[in-house]
């Protein structure tokens, strides 16, 4: 799977808007909250970034 930079950047913006901080700084609990509210985006990110 190739990573689409625009989609990753859009997801990062969503995380920043939701939590007010850089995506690399969110906690595990915040990630779970993001996944609950944005399941498709989170699933795609996990596959794209292989986490």
mmJSON file of the N, C-alpha and C atoms, coordinates in Angstrom:
{"data_MODEL":{"atom_site":{
"group_PDB":["ATOM","ATOM","ATOM","ATOM","ATOM","ATOM","ATOM","ATOM","ATOM","ATOM","ATOM","ATOM","ATOM","ATOM","ATOM","ATOM","ATOM","ATOM","ATOM","ATOM","ATOM","ATOM","ATOM","ATOM","ATOM","ATOM","ATOM","ATOM","ATOM","ATOM","ATOM","ATOM","ATOM","ATOM","ATOM","ATOM","ATOM","ATOM","ATOM","ATOM","ATOM","ATOM","ATOM","ATOM","ATOM","ATOM","ATOM","ATOM","ATOM","ATOM","ATOM","ATOM","ATOM","ATOM","ATOM","ATOM","ATOM","ATOM","ATOM","ATOM","ATOM","ATOM","ATOM","ATOM","ATOM","ATOM","ATOM","ATOM","ATOM","ATOM","ATOM","ATOM","ATOM","ATOM","ATOM","ATOM","ATOM","ATOM","ATOM","ATOM","ATOM","ATOM","ATOM","ATOM","ATOM","ATOM","ATOM","ATOM","ATOM","ATOM","ATOM","ATOM","ATOM","ATOM","ATOM","ATOM","ATOM","ATOM","ATOM","ATOM","ATOM","ATOM","ATOM","ATOM","ATOM","ATOM","ATOM","ATOM","ATOM","ATOM","ATOM","ATOM","ATOM","ATOM","ATOM","ATOM","ATOM","ATOM","ATOM","ATOM","ATOM","ATOM","ATOM","ATOM","ATOM","ATOM","ATOM","ATOM","ATOM","ATOM","ATOM","ATOM","ATOM","ATOM","ATOM","ATOM","ATOM","ATOM","ATOM","ATOM","ATOM","ATOM","ATOM","ATOM","ATOM","ATOM","ATOM","ATOM","ATOM","ATOM","ATOM","ATOM","ATOM"],
"id":[1,2,3,4,5,6,7,8,9,10,11,12,13,14,15,16,17,18,19,20,21,22,23,24,25,26,27,28,29,30,31,32,33,34,35,36,37,38,39,40,41,42,43,44,45,46,47,48,49,50,51,52,53,54,55,56,57,58,59,60,61,62,63,64,65,66,67,68,69,70,71,72,73,74,75,76,77,78,79,80,81,82,83,84,85,86,87,88,89,90,91,92,93,94,95,96,97,98,99,100,101,102,103,104,105,106,107,108,109,110,111,112,113,114,115,116,117,118,119,120,121,122,123,124,125,126,127,128,129,130,131,132,133,134,135,136,137,138,139,140,141,142,143,144,145,146,147,148,149,150,151,152,153],
"type_symbol":["N","C","C","N","C","C","N","C","C","N","C","C","N","C","C","N","C","C","N","C","C","N","C","C","N","C","C","N","C","C","N","C","C","N","C","C","N","C","C","N","C","C","N","C","C","N","C","C","N","C","C","N","C","C","N","C","C","N","C","C","N","C","C","N","C","C","N","C","C","N","C","C","N","C","C","N","C","C","N","C","C","N","C","C","N","C","C","N","C","C","N","C","C","N","C","C","N","C","C","N","C","C","N","C","C","N","C","C","N","C","C","N","C","C","N","C","C","N","C","C","N","C","C","N","C","C","N","C","C","N","C","C","N","C","C","N","C","C","N","C","C","N","C","C","N","C","C","N","C","C","N","C","C"],
"label_atom_id":["N","CA","C","N","CA","C","N","CA","C","N","CA","C","N","CA","C","N","CA","C","N","CA","C","N","CA","C","N","CA","C","N","CA","C","N","CA","C","N","CA","C","N","CA","C","N","CA","C","N","CA","C","N","CA","C","N","CA","C","N","CA","C","N","CA","C","N","CA","C","N","CA","C","N","CA","C","N","CA","C","N","CA","C","N","CA","C","N","CA","C","N","CA","C","N","CA","C","N","CA","C","N","CA","C","N","CA","C","N","CA","C","N","CA","C","N","CA","C","N","CA","C","N","CA","C","N","CA","C","N","CA","C","N","CA","C","N","CA","C","N","CA","C","N","CA","C","N","CA","C","N","CA","C","N","CA","C","N","CA","C","N","CA","C","N","CA","C","N","CA","C","N","CA","C","N","CA","C"],
"label_alt_id":[null,null,null,null,null,null,null,null,null,null,null,null,null,null,null,null,null,null,null,null,null,null,null,null,null,null,null,null,null,null,null,null,null,null,null,null,null,null,null,null,null,null,null,null,null,null,null,null,null,null,null,null,null,null,null,null,null,null,null,null,null,null,null,null,null,null,null,null,null,null,null,null,null,null,null,null,null,null,null,null,null,null,null,null,null,null,null,null,null,null,null,null,null,null,null,null,null,null,null,null,null,null,null,null,null,null,null,null,null,null,null,null,null,null,null,null,null,null,null,null,null,null,null,null,null,null,null,null,null,null,null,null,null,null,null,null,null,null,null,null,null,null,null,null,null,null,null,null,null,null,null,null,null],
"label_comp_id":["UNK","UNK","UNK","UNK","UNK","UNK","UNK","UNK","UNK","UNK","UNK","UNK","UNK","UNK","UNK","UNK","UNK","UNK","UNK","UNK","UNK","UNK","UNK","UNK","UNK","UNK","UNK","UNK","UNK","UNK","UNK","UNK","UNK","UNK","UNK","UNK","UNK","UNK","UNK","UNK","UNK","UNK","UNK","UNK","UNK","UNK","UNK","UNK","UNK","UNK","UNK","UNK","UNK","UNK","UNK","UNK","UNK","UNK","UNK","UNK","UNK","UNK","UNK","UNK","UNK","UNK","UNK","UNK","UNK","UNK","UNK","UNK","UNK","UNK","UNK","UNK","UNK","UNK","UNK","UNK","UNK","UNK","UNK","UNK","UNK","UNK","UNK","UNK","UNK","UNK","UNK","UNK","UNK","UNK","UNK","UNK","UNK","UNK","UNK","UNK","UNK","UNK","UNK","UNK","UNK","UNK","UNK","UNK","UNK","UNK","UNK","UNK","UNK","UNK","UNK","UNK","UNK","UNK","UNK","UNK","UNK","UNK","UNK","UNK","UNK","UNK","UNK","UNK","UNK","UNK","UNK","UNK","UNK","UNK","UNK","UNK","UNK","UNK","UNK","UNK","UNK","UNK","UNK","UNK","UNK","UNK","UNK","UNK","UNK","UNK","UNK","UNK","UNK"],
"label_asym_id":["A","A","A","A","A","A","A","A","A","A","A","A","A","A","A","A","A","A","A","A","A","A","A","A","A","A","A","A","A","A","A","A","A","A","A","A","A","A","A","A","A","A","A","A","A","A","A","A","A","A","A","A","A","A","A","A","A","A","A","A","A","A","A","A","A","A","A","A","A","A","A","A","A","A","A","A","A","A","A","A","A","A","A","A","A","A","A","A","A","A","A","A","A","A","A","A","A","A","A","A","A","A","A","A","A","A","A","A","A","A","A","A","A","A","A","A","A","A","A","A","A","A","A","A","A","A","A","A","A","A","A","A","A","A","A","A","A","A","A","A","A","A","A","A","A","A","A","A","A","A","A","A","A"],
"label_entity_id":["1","1","1","1","1","1","1","1","1","1","1","1","1","1","1","1","1","1","1","1","1","1","1","1","1","1","1","1","1","1","1","1","1","1","1","1","1","1","1","1","1","1","1","1","1","1","1","1","1","1","1","1","1","1","1","1","1","1","1","1","1","1","1","1","1","1","1","1","1","1","1","1","1","1","1","1","1","1","1","1","1","1","1","1","1","1","1","1","1","1","1","1","1","1","1","1","1","1","1","1","1","1","1","1","1","1","1","1","1","1","1","1","1","1","1","1","1","1","1","1","1","1","1","1","1","1","1","1","1","1","1","1","1","1","1","1","1","1","1","1","1","1","1","1","1","1","1","1","1","1","1","1","1"],
"label_seq_id":[1,1,1,2,2,2,3,3,3,4,4,4,5,5,5,6,6,6,7,7,7,8,8,8,9,9,9,10,10,10,11,11,11,12,12,12,13,13,13,14,14,14,15,15,15,16,16,16,17,17,17,18,18,18,19,19,19,20,20,20,21,21,21,22,22,22,23,23,23,24,24,24,25,25,25,26,26,26,27,27,27,28,28,28,29,29,29,30,30,30,31,31,31,32,32,32,33,33,33,34,34,34,35,35,35,36,36,36,37,37,37,38,38,38,39,39,39,40,40,40,41,41,41,42,42,42,43,43,43,44,44,44,45,45,45,46,46,46,47,47,47,48,48,48,49,49,49,50,50,50,51,51,51],
"pdbx_PDB_ins_code":[null,null,null,null,null,null,null,null,null,null,null,null,null,null,null,null,null,null,null,null,null,null,null,null,null,null,null,null,null,null,null,null,null,null,null,null,null,null,null,null,null,null,null,null,null,null,null,null,null,null,null,null,null,null,null,null,null,null,null,null,null,null,null,null,null,null,null,null,null,null,null,null,null,null,null,null,null,null,null,null,null,null,null,null,null,null,null,null,null,null,null,null,null,null,null,null,null,null,null,null,null,null,null,null,null,null,null,null,null,null,null,null,null,null,null,null,null,null,null,null,null,null,null,null,null,null,null,null,null,null,null,null,null,null,null,null,null,null,null,null,null,null,null,null,null,null,null,null,null,null,null,null,null],
"Cartn_x":[0.858,0.0,0.896,0.642,1.404,0.696,1.498,0.947,0.657,-0.569,-0.958,-0.705,0.281,0.7,-0.458,-1.297,-2.415,-3.403,-3.66,-4.576,-3.983,-2.686,-2.02,-2.044,-1.779,-1.807,-3.208,-4.217,-5.601,-5.951,-5.532,-5.78,-5.054,-3.829,-3.066,-3.781,-4.324,-5.078,-6.308,-6.981,-8.147,-7.76,-6.645,-6.17,-5.802,-5.113,-4.738,-5.969,-6.991,-8.227,-8.941,-8.925,-9.652,-8.99,-7.652,-6.945,-6.091,-5.907,-5.121,-3.629,-3.165,-1.731,-1.298,0.003,0.596,0.188,-0.099,-0.489,0.53,1.798,2.817,2.757,2.018,1.947,0.683,-0.227,-1.459,-1.186,-1.998,-1.866,-2.57,-2.345,-3.028,-4.541,-4.966,-6.393,-6.988,-6.239,-6.711,-6.777,-5.806,-5.845,-7.081,-7.382,-8.584,-9.846,-9.872,-11.014,-11.128,-10.003,-9.998,-10.501,-10.012,-10.442,-11.942,-12.486,-13.912,-14.74,-14.273,-15.017,-14.715,-13.56,-13.121,-12.566,-13.401,-12.878,-12.221,-12.785,-12.211,-10.87,-10.801,-9.549,-8.47,-8.809,-7.838,-7.367,-8.291,-7.928,-6.98,-7.289,-6.441,-5.056,-5.001,-3.708,-2.886,-3.516,-2.797,-2.214,-2.986,-2.483,-1.379,-1.598,-0.635,0.69,0.602,1.816,2.318,1.594,1.969,2.201,1.166,1.265,0.387],
"Cartn_y":[-1.181,0.0,1.234,2.145,3.388,4.412,5.206,6.212,7.476,7.941,9.171,10.314,11.137,12.216,13.158,13.467,14.382,13.804,12.501,11.87,11.841,11.569,11.572,12.979,13.988,15.369,15.77,15.339,15.648,14.985,13.749,13.058,13.765,14.203,14.926,16.221,16.909,18.145,17.836,16.732,16.333,16.085,15.406,15.126,16.424,17.321,18.613,19.414,19.411,20.141,19.512,18.204,17.494,17.65,17.584,17.577,18.816,19.645,20.866,20.618,19.484,19.211,18.348,18.271,17.498,16.027,15.357,13.954,13.058,13.413,12.608,12.74,13.729,13.989,13.45,12.843,12.363,11.096,10.897,9.723,8.531,7.363,6.156,6.315,6.914,7.144,8.09,9.128,10.061,9.365,8.492,7.745,6.85,6.184,5.335,6.173,7.374,8.273,8.669,9.007,9.363,8.186,6.977,5.78,5.545,5.807,5.606,6.567,7.805,8.82,8.799,8.264,8.25,6.87,5.84,4.475,4.205,4.697,4.436,5.147,6.401,7.155,6.489,6.095,5.452,4.117,3.344,2.063,2.275,3.243,3.533,3.975,4.859,5.321,4.17,3.317,2.189,1.288,1.048,0.226,0.947,2.222,2.991,3.157,3.353,3.59,2.315,1.236,-0.085,-0.076,0.406,0.376,-0.709],
"Cartn_z":[0.0,0.0,0.0,-0.904,-0.903,-0.019,0.647,1.548,0.751,0.833,0.172,1.147,0.832,1.719,2.057,1.101,1.343,2.359,2.272,3.22,4.629,4.718,6.023,6.616,5.801,6.287,6.727,5.993,6.372,7.703,7.888,9.152,10.292,10.047,11.07,11.452,10.47,10.76,11.612,11.315,12.11,13.556,13.761,15.117,15.823,15.118,15.704,16.105,15.257,15.573,16.754,16.828,17.871,19.243,19.273,20.556,20.81,19.792,19.974,20.135,19.596,19.663,18.498,18.324,17.248,17.379,16.274,16.33,17.047,16.984,17.656,19.174,19.666,21.099,21.763,20.982,21.603,22.41,23.427,24.277,23.642,24.204,23.736,23.877,24.978,25.196,24.162,23.808,22.774,21.425,21.139,19.884,19.838,20.953,21.0,20.777,21.355,21.167,19.694,19.075,17.655,16.823,17.142,16.415,16.548,17.724,17.949,17.1,17.005,16.254,14.755,14.383,12.977,12.618,12.687,12.517,11.169,10.104,8.777,8.61,9.048,8.954,9.787,11.0,11.883,11.295,10.757,10.152,8.977,8.14,6.985,7.451,8.453,8.953,9.521,10.292,10.87,9.777,8.734,7.625,6.868,6.59,5.803,6.537,7.852,8.637,9.301,9.093,9.623,11.122,11.873,13.334,13.893],
"occupancy":[1.0,1.0,1.0,1.0,1.0,1.0,1.0,1.0,1.0,1.0,1.0,1.0,1.0,1.0,1.0,1.0,1.0,1.0,1.0,1.0,1.0,1.0,1.0,1.0,1.0,1.0,1.0,1.0,1.0,1.0,1.0,1.0,1.0,1.0,1.0,1.0,1.0,1.0,1.0,1.0,1.0,1.0,1.0,1.0,1.0,1.0,1.0,1.0,1.0,1.0,1.0,1.0,1.0,1.0,1.0,1.0,1.0,1.0,1.0,1.0,1.0,1.0,1.0,1.0,1.0,1.0,1.0,1.0,1.0,1.0,1.0,1.0,1.0,1.0,1.0,1.0,1.0,1.0,1.0,1.0,1.0,1.0,1.0,1.0,1.0,1.0,1.0,1.0,1.0,1.0,1.0,1.0,1.0,1.0,1.0,1.0,1.0,1.0,1.0,1.0,1.0,1.0,1.0,1.0,1.0,1.0,1.0,1.0,1.0,1.0,1.0,1.0,1.0,1.0,1.0,1.0,1.0,1.0,1.0,1.0,1.0,1.0,1.0,1.0,1.0,1.0,1.0,1.0,1.0,1.0,1.0,1.0,1.0,1.0,1.0,1.0,1.0,1.0,1.0,1.0,1.0,1.0,1.0,1.0,1.0,1.0,1.0,1.0,1.0,1.0,1.0,1.0,1.0],
"B_iso_or_equiv":[0.0,0.0,0.0,0.0,0.0,0.0,0.0,0.0,0.0,0.0,0.0,0.0,0.0,0.0,0.0,0.0,0.0,0.0,0.0,0.0,0.0,0.0,0.0,0.0,0.0,0.0,0.0,0.0,0.0,0.0,0.0,0.0,0.0,0.0,0.0,0.0,0.0,0.0,0.0,0.0,0.0,0.0,0.0,0.0,0.0,0.0,0.0,0.0,0.0,0.0,0.0,0.0,0.0,0.0,0.0,0.0,0.0,0.0,0.0,0.0,0.0,0.0,0.0,0.0,0.0,0.0,0.0,0.0,0.0,0.0,0.0,0.0,0.0,0.0,0.0,0.0,0.0,0.0,0.0,0.0,0.0,0.0,0.0,0.0,0.0,0.0,0.0,0.0,0.0,0.0,0.0,0.0,0.0,0.0,0.0,0.0,0.0,0.0,0.0,0.0,0.0,0.0,0.0,0.0,0.0,0.0,0.0,0.0,0.0,0.0,0.0,0.0,0.0,0.0,0.0,0.0,0.0,0.0,0.0,0.0,0.0,0.0,0.0,0.0,0.0,0.0,0.0,0.0,0.0,0.0,0.0,0.0,0.0,0.0,0.0,0.0,0.0,0.0,0.0,0.0,0.0,0.0,0.0,0.0,0.0,0.0,0.0,0.0,0.0,0.0,0.0,0.0,0.0],
"pdbx_formal_charge":[null,null,null,null,null,null,null,null,null,null,null,null,null,null,null,null,null,null,null,null,null,null,null,null,null,null,null,null,null,null,null,null,null,null,null,null,null,null,null,null,null,null,null,null,null,null,null,null,null,null,null,null,null,null,null,null,null,null,null,null,null,null,null,null,null,null,null,null,null,null,null,null,null,null,null,null,null,null,null,null,null,null,null,null,null,null,null,null,null,null,null,null,null,null,null,null,null,null,null,null,null,null,null,null,null,null,null,null,null,null,null,null,null,null,null,null,null,null,null,null,null,null,null,null,null,null,null,null,null,null,null,null,null,null,null,null,null,null,null,null,null,null,null,null,null,null,null,null,null,null,null,null,null],
"auth_seq_id":[1,1,1,2,2,2,3,3,3,4,4,4,5,5,5,6,6,6,7,7,7,8,8,8,9,9,9,10,10,10,11,11,11,12,12,12,13,13,13,14,14,14,15,15,15,16,16,16,17,17,17,18,18,18,19,19,19,20,20,20,21,21,21,22,22,22,23,23,23,24,24,24,25,25,25,26,26,26,27,27,27,28,28,28,29,29,29,30,30,30,31,31,31,32,32,32,33,33,33,34,34,34,35,35,35,36,36,36,37,37,37,38,38,38,39,39,39,40,40,40,41,41,41,42,42,42,43,43,43,44,44,44,45,45,45,46,46,46,47,47,47,48,48,48,49,49,49,50,50,50,51,51,51],
"auth_comp_id":["UNK","UNK","UNK","UNK","UNK","UNK","UNK","UNK","UNK","UNK","UNK","UNK","UNK","UNK","UNK","UNK","UNK","UNK","UNK","UNK","UNK","UNK","UNK","UNK","UNK","UNK","UNK","UNK","UNK","UNK","UNK","UNK","UNK","UNK","UNK","UNK","UNK","UNK","UNK","UNK","UNK","UNK","UNK","UNK","UNK","UNK","UNK","UNK","UNK","UNK","UNK","UNK","UNK","UNK","UNK","UNK","UNK","UNK","UNK","UNK","UNK","UNK","UNK","UNK","UNK","UNK","UNK","UNK","UNK","UNK","UNK","UNK","UNK","UNK","UNK","UNK","UNK","UNK","UNK","UNK","UNK","UNK","UNK","UNK","UNK","UNK","UNK","UNK","UNK","UNK","UNK","UNK","UNK","UNK","UNK","UNK","UNK","UNK","UNK","UNK","UNK","UNK","UNK","UNK","UNK","UNK","UNK","UNK","UNK","UNK","UNK","UNK","UNK","UNK","UNK","UNK","UNK","UNK","UNK","UNK","UNK","UNK","UNK","UNK","UNK","UNK","UNK","UNK","UNK","UNK","UNK","UNK","UNK","UNK","UNK","UNK","UNK","UNK","UNK","UNK","UNK","UNK","UNK","UNK","UNK","UNK","UNK","UNK","UNK","UNK","UNK","UNK","UNK"],
"auth_asym_id":["A","A","A","A","A","A","A","A","A","A","A","A","A","A","A","A","A","A","A","A","A","A","A","A","A","A","A","A","A","A","A","A","A","A","A","A","A","A","A","A","A","A","A","A","A","A","A","A","A","A","A","A","A","A","A","A","A","A","A","A","A","A","A","A","A","A","A","A","A","A","A","A","A","A","A","A","A","A","A","A","A","A","A","A","A","A","A","A","A","A","A","A","A","A","A","A","A","A","A","A","A","A","A","A","A","A","A","A","A","A","A","A","A","A","A","A","A","A","A","A","A","A","A","A","A","A","A","A","A","A","A","A","A","A","A","A","A","A","A","A","A","A","A","A","A","A","A","A","A","A","A","A","A"],
"auth_atom_id":["N","CA","C","N","CA","C","N","CA","C","N","CA","C","N","CA","C","N","CA","C","N","CA","C","N","CA","C","N","CA","C","N","CA","C","N","CA","C","N","CA","C","N","CA","C","N","CA","C","N","CA","C","N","CA","C","N","CA","C","N","CA","C","N","CA","C","N","CA","C","N","CA","C","N","CA","C","N","CA","C","N","CA","C","N","CA","C","N","CA","C","N","CA","C","N","CA","C","N","CA","C","N","CA","C","N","CA","C","N","CA","C","N","CA","C","N","CA","C","N","CA","C","N","CA","C","N","CA","C","N","CA","C","N","CA","C","N","CA","C","N","CA","C","N","CA","C","N","CA","C","N","CA","C","N","CA","C","N","CA","C","N","CA","C","N","CA","C","N","CA","C","N","CA","C","N","CA","C"],
"pdbx_PDB_model_num":[1,1,1,1,1,1,1,1,1,1,1,1,1,1,1,1,1,1,1,1,1,1,1,1,1,1,1,1,1,1,1,1,1,1,1,1,1,1,1,1,1,1,1,1,1,1,1,1,1,1,1,1,1,1,1,1,1,1,1,1,1,1,1,1,1,1,1,1,1,1,1,1,1,1,1,1,1,1,1,1,1,1,1,1,1,1,1,1,1,1,1,1,1,1,1,1,1,1,1,1,1,1,1,1,1,1,1,1,1,1,1,1,1,1,1,1,1,1,1,1,1,1,1,1,1,1,1,1,1,1,1,1,1,1,1,1,1,1,1,1,1,1,1,1,1,1,1,1,1,1,1,1,1]
}}}
